[in-house]
Amino acid sequence: MSEISRKIHHIKKDLGIFFTPQWVVDFMVSLINEDRLAHGDLKILEPACAVCQFLYGIKKNKPHIFKRTSKMIGVEINRDMVEYVYRYLSEDVEIIHYDYLLWETNNYFDIIIGNPPYGIPSLSEHYTIKIDDETKNIYKRLYETWYGKYNLYGAFIEKSVNLLRNEGQLIFIVPATFMILDEFRKLREFLARNGKTEIIYMGSDVFKPEADVTTVVLKFIKSSVEKNKLYLYDYNSGNPKLITKNEDWKGDIVLFSTEFSKKVDEICSFRIGDVYAIRISPRTPEIKHNPDVIKSQDYIGDKNFLPILNGRNLKIGKVVYEPITGYWIELTKKTKLRKFFDKPHIVVGLGFRGDGQVGAAYDYKAYPWMGDVYHLLRKRTLTNMRFDLTDEEVVSFLNSEIVKRYVKDVFRDITYHFNITQLKLIPLPTKEELKRLKEVSI
């Protein structure tokens, strides 16, 4: 391995770089709509270009477009990558050594294509993208879509949309998480009001074994005429198959659908968010630093103390009331952690990726909890007077094959676990509707 190759190998993880398989590059280049490239003065950009896979992909697959291009630019933050391109590749493209999110230009582009970095920017060892706090604060000020624990690829999308000419095309391969996570609410709204959004689901195998991430190809057309249009496709061996479309998309979360999921939606009058308020357990740091909490791996033996439970205590349809976490609190002080620990209620685990299993149980002893567990608290409103399932019946339904199939069909494997938005959207039937659901083929 050459010195430059060793350097590239070491920086890939810190910068969130995963080189794109050639078949994906070729597919994305094939998505370029040439009918929208009527003029001859074409400008093409590859952000976070690394070794310019996509620019050279255009040269290889669409040389006629390459020849019509007056500017072909790659922007790359890492000097080693820039040196590699200049040393080993042709000089057909202009490489700019700069942080793309801070880069300024007077150019607007017909095509922006590439594989932006993804990850939470932080110097913390828990995150993959090493960005200092000062730079991160600049990003927050610059990008209107920045929200919560924002992923860097969201800012790359916003920046690129702003650099498109009218009718310009953005083609990125990105994680599918922007479709449903709350952190991308502003980004989805931004896309909806700026043009036409097409999403091609690629699945979770594209970057394996280097990365286990579910990806989509985002194809965006900047257009005031076609704004609020959304099209969702399956990859289908290079021939995208339309799953669903929305001609009046306002940026709400993007769900898959099947005949089965449509039937469930049609039958059920309620969703979890209609019937229940959803809360989450205290996180581990909150428990660790709480003066009322005792840490002891041994059984305390005092009936006035309760073990604090976590996701390992939650089984499908059952709570295991045993000390696993090593944290304890006095019975009379448990509501200091959360007020809703004072009454029995439904608890739901977060993990479902792979088989669609929700994992719910009824905590009839009303124990204190910590970590990744959701709590469903029954709303007492007039709207819910018609909802006639008991909490125990709801638990049984959430653990059913119907919900398992629904979750797999609608959410696929976009995330490793539920967020609150997804959980709110799971349908709930009345007793009469439940009878009809059981007649639906699984």
C-alpha angles and dihedrals in degrees: 000000000000122000092253091049091052091050092050091049092054098047098046095086097043091053097041092245120163114168112232119243110251093239089058092049090051092048093050092048088051089059093066107118105223093188088072092054097076099142125069102227098083124178121195129187134191112193118206084011100175100178094356096251093164098044090052088042088061091047090052100040103030107025091161089063091045091055092052092053119107094183127029109175135180121191117202130173097202119078094205090060091048091050090049093055093047093045103043108020133061122272095241092116135054112237118203118197102216145108101270093213090058097036117116125203140164091216126102119201138223094203130024112180137166153083110288121203116264131204141084108290110235143118089235116117088232093068130064103215110074106212124151121236094249093056091043091054090052089053090052091053094047101047122064093195093059107121134159116324091355121196115230094235090066091062090047089056093050093047092049095049088053090052095053123104116231105286088018119148128230116194116180134159107220141155113283092233094098087070094070116004119107091228089070098049092108092045093054090049089048092053093046095055096043103052150298119336124203121182122193113194111223101175132225103297103071098095101027133162092022094049135012100212131136108232141193133189109238113207112185129181116199104224138140089203095054100037119134092031118130128183124182120198141177114232093235099183096308096317105095112222116210113240101173142340136205119197093189104042114164097183100277118150117291116237133185119231140199133181087262095052091046090053092050091049090049094052101042117079096191142048127207090254090058095054105029139044108221124219133173130224123257111276121245096258090055091053094045093054098041110113091211093059121091122205114215131141089198124081107264095209093209112123089208090068127072127200113242108239129214139182092296089064091056117087129170104288094349142079115212105213097204131121106259105140097053091231123119137181136185114265091236092053101048093098089061085073093049129345092223091065086084097078138042114264145150119288122198130194123227102224121094110125111134106021105029094238112156101195111212134171139172115248097210093169094054098227126179116261139197137189130016102001127117123214122212112209116191114241116224102214136133089245090066097049089099093052102096106174116112119231089255090053090049090053090052091049094048089053093047129112088245093063092039090056092043093053092050092048098046104033101023109182100316094126135021093234143005124284120204093259092057093045092052090056098058108114122242124199132209117239091267093047090049089060089054092047092056088061091058111100114247 
